[in-house]
Amino acid sequence: MTSAAIADALGGKKVLGQAVRSYAELAELTRRGLPADSLTALGEKLDLNQAALSAKVGIPPRTLTRRLSRHSRLTAAESDRTVRLARVYATAVEMIGNEEKASQWLRTPNRALAGKVPLDQLDTDLGAKEVENILGRIAYGVYS
């Protein structure tokens, strides 16, 4: 999975305002704060509504609505959580090979996670790593 794949999940050049060619550029963009519209673009890819997105990224719904209406930026911490979601989504697309199936997989309870939904594990970096590990096992055909 490349930095371009992550940027694509966030809306690409149209939403981010620049082409992202490296992880360093993505990190700098994250530190400055992503445009709030990048969360909307990611929500469309994940098939999540605004309320679900605000919960996943930890932004109060009214705050997210206000930022979206003003086309403002997310904080660095909110941007980091948004990039984490985009990173796992991009990994799922790469491993599963289809955007729709990847999105569905992330929203379906998984035996390898003790019946928990992968998307619900992305609230921490360790949870995201566990989901990425499972995706890696899927790519290599390891039963989990």
N, C-alpha and C positions, 0 to 999 in steps of 0.2 A: 504494500500500500504506500502510495506516494503522497507528498504534501499537496500535489495537484488534485489528487482524489479527495482529500479532506476538504480542500478549498472548493471543489466542485459541489460537495455535499452542503456547503455553506452558501451556495448561490453563485460561486465563481466570480469572475471579474466584474460582472454586471452589479452584483450586490456588494462585493468587497471593495470595489473601486480600483483594484489592481490585480494583475496576474501574480499568482503565488508560485514561485519556481523552486523554493527550498523550505526546509523546516525552519531555518533562521528567519526567513521573511514571515512565515506563519506565526512564529513565536513573537516577533516584533509587533505584528498586527494584533495579536492576542493581548499583549501588554498595553497597547494603546486603547484597546476596546473595540470589539467587532461592531459593525452596524447592527442595530436591533433586527433589521430585516433578514439578517443571516439566520436568525432563529426561526423565522417564518419559512424560509427556504428549506431548512433542515426538517422542520415539522411536516412539510409537504412530502419530503422523501420518506419520512418515517410513518406517514399517515397518522399524525398526532394533531389534535386541536390545540388552540392557544392555551387552554386551561391545563392540559396535560404537559405541554412544554414548560409552562411556568413552574409547575411542580417538579419536573425533572431537572431543571436548571436552578431552582431555588430562588425564583424571582416572584414576588407577590403579583397576582394577576392584574391588579390595577396599575402597578408600576410598569409591567410589561406593556399593557395597553397604551399607557401614556408615552412610553419610549417609542413604540411603533408608530403612534400617530404623529409624533414630532420628528420621526426619523433620526433619533439620537443614537448614541452608542451604549453598549453594555459596559459594565465595569470590567476590570482585568480578571477578577475572580469569576464573574458570570461568563465572560468570554472563554476562560479556561475550561469551565464545565461544558460549555457549548461545543468547544473543539473536541473535548473528550467524547461526547456523544457522536460527533461527526467522524472522529477517528474510528470508533467501534463500528459505526454504520459502514464506513468505507472498507474496513476489514471484512465485515460480513458480506458485502457485495463482491469483494475480491475472492473470498473463499467459496461462497455459494454460487456466484456467477450470474446473479440476476437481482436487480434492485427490488422488485416486488417480493420475491421469495426471501431476500435478506431482511426486508422490513417485517415480513410476516414472522420469520424465525425469531427476530428480536422481541416480538410481542407475544410469543407462545411459551407457556411453561415448559421447562427443560429438565429432564431427569438428572442430567449431570449437575444441575444446580439445586438438587433436592426439590424439584417441582416448582422452583421459582422462575419468574419471567426474566430473561436476560436484561431487558431494558430497565427493570427495577433495580438491577445490581450496579448500574452506572453512576450511582450517587457518590461513590468513592473510587479512588484510583485503583485500589486493590480489587474491588468488584469488577471494574472494567478490565483489569488484567486477567481475571479468572474467565470472563466471557471471551476475551481474545484467545486465551489458552484453549478453550473448548472449540472455538472456530478453527484454530490451528490443527487440532486433532481431527476435525471434520475434513479439512483439506487433505490430510494425509491418510484418511480412511481408518483412523484409530477409533475403535468402539468406545463410547463414553456414555 
